[in-house]
Structure formats: structure tokens, C-alpha cells
């Protein structure tokens, strides 16, 4: 994972954003909140997404420094769901009002969509694929000899 500072340097290099206040204005938060995230070494992906949208950059490039620098809007709308765009816009508005809403949303989303939580944990290497089947086997009365 890239450090906040590495991501911030890429943002400054490819945009006209130079200060935390300018970044805060773009992503809908406050300068002090950005300073706090810097101390935590946490550059939220949603910020990278907002920057990428405005400056026609790749969110992945902002976050990782990978080869792709420019993407622009996706032409194939089958790759993006309208509802996810609406959720992102709504969530950004909510975070502007209260930065803690980001954490609240993540917790509530994972509660509502346990399949997503399992998928996310599997992608992060927290759960082995077979482990998620154990509760199903046990609940069905299987697994014993």
C-alpha cells in the first residue's frame, strides 16, 4: 500500500491542487480532516476517485502509481452501475456534513451485504475460501463422521 505522502505527491504533480484546503474543497471535507488522514497515513480511495474524475486520471494510478495515468469516463456503461454513482455522490455529500459518515457507511454496508464483506475479506487475504463454507456445512448437520 502506498503512503499518503506518495499519493499526495502524485496528485500535486498531475493536478493544480497544491494545498490541503484545495484538496478538501474538491473532496468535500475540511483541511484539518485531511491533516488527520495524513497522520494516519490513509488516503481514502473516494478522494482519489474524485480527483480522477475531475482531472481525467486513473484512480488506480493515483493510489498505486501504476502505468495508466489517464482514463476519462468509462465508455462501456455496463462496467459501471448508475446506482453506484448515485451512492458515491450521496456519500460524498454526507461526508462533507460529517466525515464520520464514511466509517458509518462502510460498517452498515458490510452488515447489509454479508456476501460483499466475505468477498472483500477474501480479496484482502483475511479469509480462505473454504472457511466461509464451514458455517453452512455445520448448519446443515454435516461435517462430522
Beta strands, then each sheet from edge to edge (+ up, - down):
end
